């Protein structure tokens, strides 16, 4: 039976004598490392450029959408500044002409609100009940009521 150490020594002696095997091994390892590094760098730069392209596209879409919303605000402001006091029907026509659901999908809702002065509340409630809102009742904001009472007390 042969000694395992002697077999290993013969193998090492053969490698020492024939340096070409070592050179080929080192060259293959270097080629593998270089190829892996180049592929990694190329993939990383591809992923980075794709990411930056997506970010720019999203930024452009957000800015475009914000511009549309700014235009909607300008149109609404112009609607209320055109001279006469707009009615609820005027606002409904304006709102439907803007096609808000199609053009501005981020807007959850737009409404028309009448400014309710305390002395005109009873007539406003009566008008809205006549127009079909039978159970309409205007509730004053608690903080405004408290503030108004404090102001009345301070004036005395």
C-alpha positions, -999 to 999 in steps of 0.1 A, spaced: 0 0 0 13 34 -9 17 62 16 -8 91 10 19 117 18 42 103 -8 14 105 -34 8 142 -24 45 150 -26 47 135 -61 18 157 -72 34 188 -57 67 179 -73 50 176 -107 34 210 -103 67 226 -93 84 211 -123 57 221 -147 49 257 -140 25 259 -169 -3 244 -149 1 271 -122 2 298 -149 -30 285 -166 -48 282 -133 -39 318 -123 -48 331 -158 -82 314 -157 -89 328 -122 -79 363 -133 -100 360 -165 -130 349 -144 -126 377 -119 -122 403 -146 -152 391 -165 -173 390 -134 -163 425 -125 -170 439 -159 -205 422 -161 -213 435 -125 -203 471 -135 -223 470 -167 -254 456 -150 -251 481 -122 -248 510 -146 -278 497 -166 -299 494 -134 -288 529 -123 -297 544 -157 -330 526 -158 -338 539 -123 -329 575 -131 -350 573 -163 -380 561 -142 -374 588 -116 -373 615 -144 -405 601 -160 -423 601 -126 -411 636 -119 -424 648 -153 -458 632 -147 -461 648 -112 -452 682 -125 -476 678 -154 -504 668 -130 -496 697 -107 -498 721 -137 -532 708 -145 -544 713 -109 -530 749 -110 -549 755 -142 -581 742 -125 -575 766 -95 -570 795 -119 -602 787 -138 -622 784 -106 -608 817 -94 -618 833 -127 -652 818 -124 -658 836 -91 -644 869 -103 -663 873 -135 -686 900 -121 -719 887 -109 -724 865 -79 -725 829 -93 -754 807 -84 -754 770 -75 -766 762 -111 -738 783 -126 -713 764 -105 -728 731 -115 -725 740 -152 -689 752 -147 -680 720 -128 -694 697 -155 -677 717 -183 -643 712 -165 -648 674 -167 -631 670 -134 -634 632 -131 -616 628 -164 -591 656 -164 -582 658 -127 -584 623 -112 -567 633 -79 -595 657 -70 -619 639 -46 -646 665 -48 -655 701 -54 -684 718 -39 -703 751 -38 -706 768 -5 -727 798 2 -713 822 27 -737 822 56 -739 854 76 -756 849 109 -785 872 100 -791 853 68 -791 818 82 -829 814 84 -835 825 48 -807 803 36 -822 773 54 -856 781 39 -842 784 4 -824 750 7 -855 733 21 -875 747 -9 -849 733 -33 -853 698 -20 -831 694 10 -859 690 35 -839 682 66 -812 709 60 -801 727 91 -771 748 95 -751 741 126 -727 768 138 -692 760 146 -688 756 184 -656 776 184 -671 805 165 -701 805 189 -678 807 219 -657 834 203 -688 854 194 -701 852 229 -668 862 243 -666 892 220 -702 902 230 -692 899 267 -660 920 261 -680 948 243 -703 952 274 
